[in-house]
Amino acid sequence: MHHIKPVELDKAYRLLNIGATTLVSARHEGVDDVMAAAWACALDLSPAKATVVIDKSHFTRDLIEQSNVFVLQLPTVEQAELVLRLGSVSRHDDPKKLEAADVKLFTMPGFENVPLVRDCSAWMIFKRIPEPHNEQAYDLFVGECVAAWADERVFSDGHWHFEKAPDGLRTLHYVAGGHFYAIGSAKDV
Amino acid sequence: MHHIKPVELDKAYRLLNIGATTLVSARHEGVDDVMAAAWACALDLSPAKATVVIDKSHFTRDLIEQSNVFVLQLPTVEQAELVLRLGSVSRHDDPKKLEAADVKLFTMPGFENVPLVRDCSAWMIFKRIPEPHNEQAYDLFVGECVAAWADERVFSDGHWHFEKAPDGLRTLHYVAGGHFYAIGSAKDV
């Protein structure tokens, strides 16, 4: 927890730029859910915006539609099993999904009603921008980032530096089934 | 060229899933352009759809709006300099942009009017789905994939296998400035 540092909002897009798989979390009236989403993407620089595809079958979607807030966070290689599990089971089918998966949630000051998943490498809180056509036709949600943090061991001063941190903190990039890639070597030109 | 093999359309989303930076290309009435876009994302499985953010300043955008076709292709680590260049210069400012960057284009049978960039690792041709609100408000374009190919050295049978190919063929993940990451190790759970 003591590694978590704020990210300037005009640099938050860089958290999403590398295309890592995300965990989406939300809370409404004390009910939490977390799901996996590979289809999250930056949409604008400043104010920072993002899109995320959330199918109608997801319990998390109901929470977002009611609370108008969602979190995109970047799980690490060490959380691959958790990501697969959160992406495979719906809270509609297992109300105890989060306990069963042993998901640890926390909150940040000023956002006491927004659940963040522990041990990820970065967190972005979004205010939903309602877009009924996109949500209905494409399951596509748009949000504006209102706060962001990162684990300073892998992201600080607006830049990722995975090469200076334990490999277990690298981001995950989902292919299919149980198959992921970790982010790799830096390439500077 | 002899490594290029078709990708089944219902597996095409896996090309985008790992969140690599893309090159966007388009042609209208014999005029080509190619730009870099980190903000491309899968949107649906079948038919495969994708979103891509293309600012109004880009020449490529005009070509897409006129031809209703665009290509998302995944450049490799070896093409990092090319990607940075194509992302920094607009054809509006330098009509000889493609020649100056030494971009090599090719086409595939059945799609003779769609320019693909050589030496990438994967290519997806999209038919634009016109979404005037998204395009104007967010610079967000939606497309349906009508054809896809990949370099079989890194993607075959619906799966990436970078670990079996030269490292120069790994995908690029853009952060900012001249700073990229290559995709890294496989992680299977």
Interface residues (C-beta under 8 A of the other chain):
Chain A: R14 N17 I18 G19 A20 T21 A38 W39 A40 C41 A42 L43 D44 K49 T51 V53 V77 A80 E81 L84 H133 N134 Y138 L140 V142 G158 H159 W160 F162 R170 L172 H173 Y174 V175 A176 G178 H179 F180 Y181 A182 I183 G184 S185 A186 K187 D188 V189
Chain B: R14 N17 I18 G19 A20 T21 A38 W39 A40 C41 A42 L43 D44 K49 T51 V53 V77 A80 E81 L84 H133 N134 Y138 L140 V142 G158 H159 W160 F162 R170 L172 H173 Y174 V175 A176 G178 H179 F180 Y181 A182 I183 G184 S185 A186 K187 D188 V189
